[in-house]
């Protein structure tokens, strides 16, 4: 596959975005450390309709990681970031999705865990 100028620029942007907006996270699966990676924290607003037709908007916490990362998110994975724990949680049937047309980043949907 021949990379387009746009694709090459997006890969350069990935490095710059991670340098400027990325933060270190640690991913655990089944209580064992899976990997350390650099991720960009983000949010998604999700609109849902109840069975009675009531619309609600929920904000879901996301982590955007390079698609080339060793992490392929699964149910129950935990992300530790700045002392807080986030569990991978689907939005509908989607655990993660590509965040761009060139498939440079994946956006992983999470929910913060509160241990009280």
N, C-alpha and C positions, 0 to 999 in steps of 0.2 A: 504494500500500500504506500503510495506516495503522499507525503504530508503536504497539505496546502499551506500557504502563507498564514492563513487564519489559524490553522492547527498549531503551527510553530509558535505563533504569537501567544496563543492560549497556554501552551506549555511554559513559556517564559513568564506569563502572568501568574501561573500556578506557583512558581518559585517565589515571585515577589509577594504574592498574597500571603503565603505561608510565613515568609520572613517578617511581614509587617502586621498581619492580623492573626496569625496562627499562635497556638499555645500548646504546650505539651500536655498530653493526656495518656493515661494508662488504661488498657483494656483488659478485663478479666473475663474468663469463661469457666463456669463451673468451679469458681473459687481459686482458679489458677491464673497467674499472669499470662496473658496471651501475647501482648506487645506494648511497646511504647510508640506513640506516633505524634505527629504534629497535626492539629486540627483547627479549623476555624469555627468558633461557636456561632450559631445562627438560630433563628426561629422560623416557624411556619404557622400561618393562620389557617385553620381548617374549619370550614362551615359544615355543619351537620343538621339534618332534619330528624326530629323525633317522629315516632309513629303517629303523633297527633298533629304533625305539621309545624311544630315549633322549631324555628331556626336558632341554633346556638353556634357561637364562634369560640373555638378553643385555640389557645396558643401552645404549640408543641416545641420543645427544645430540640435542636438539631446540632449535629457536628458534621462539618464538611471535611472529608479527608480525601487525599489523592486516590484515584481509582487504582493506581499502581501499588497501593499499600498492601501489606500482607493480611490485613483484616477484612474478612467478608462477614458482615454482621449476621448474628443469629439471635433467636429469642433467648432472653435471659442474660445476654452479654451485659457487663457493667463497665461504664466509663467513669474513671475518677478524674476530676478536673477541679483544681483549686480547692481541694479539701471536701468537695461534694461528690456524691455518687448519683449517676444517671443510669437507668436501665433501658435497654433497647426495647421500644414499644411500637407496635405497628400503628399506622394510620390506615384504617380499613384493612386491606390485605398487604399493604406495602411497609416493609421494614426499612427499606432504603430505596433510593432512586438515584439515577444519574442527575447531577445538578446542572449539566450543560449539554449542548448538542454534540460536542466533540468527545464526551465521556471522559473528561479529565478529572472531575471530582465526583464523589458520591456523597449524598446527603442522608445521614443516618438519623432516624427519628427516635427520640428518647423522652423519658419522663424522670424528673428529679425524685430521688428517694429521700424520704424524711424518716430518720430513725429517732423516734421520741419515746 
